[in-house]
Amino acid sequence: MTTSTVTHTAKGKGVALPSTTPHRTRPIGLVINDSTPQSPPISSAGTRSHFTRQTAQVGDSGSLGKSVQKPPPAAPDQVLTPSTTALFVDAALSQNASTTGLGLVFMHGVSHIHQFASITKSGTPSPIFAEAQALAEGIQWCLASNLKPDYIFSDCLNLVSKVKGNWHDHSPLSSLVHQIRTFLSRFPEASLLHISRQHNDKAHSLAKQALRLRDED
């Protein structure tokens, strides 16, 4: 299984991320090929919630006696200040090419992009597993790059609930969720929050770009 990473460091006041209309030229950046086999943030807007384990298991297949109302996704413009940092992650799948694209964006405040990366992985797992891959890769990327996020955003509510809860079974997803919890312990002050897809457009564009880069190879 192959993994390709393209990273970009912002120099100046801002960086233009790829638009939804693809350009057929490869972006300039650091490309790392890793052939190592891969191992098989929810609060109301304006309120910071640190990464803590919840007592209830979330996302199990069993039915609950009472319906649980889903909290609204966080709004970055109401959570972030110019001095806060945030990691945004997302995943995209190409069933035809059997490829997974991951997008990672590290920001200062709402508008300043400090660094971003596109990662391409072979294979097409389930959507939630791909989102978990994006989250795990994003946290590891921050650790390797000495980036310290105050907030970590994913648009997969099911994944965020599983990571912040005590959910576990004997599946590969559970193993990856356990790894994510371990990685998050390196950032005890960071808050893992669910974000809407609309507010995660930068990471989504990078995930789609990763798929296009694989098509060009």
Secondary structure, DSSP 8 states (H G I E B T S, - for coil): --EEEEEEE--SS------SS--SS---SEEEEE-S--------TT--------SS--S-SS--SS-------B-HHHH--TT-EEEEEEEEEETTTTEEEEEEEEEETTTEEEEEEEEEEES---HHHHHHHHHHHHHHHHHHTT---SEEEES-HHHHHHHHS----SSHHHHHHHHHHHHHTT-TT-EEEEB-GGGGHHHHHHHHHHHHHHHH-
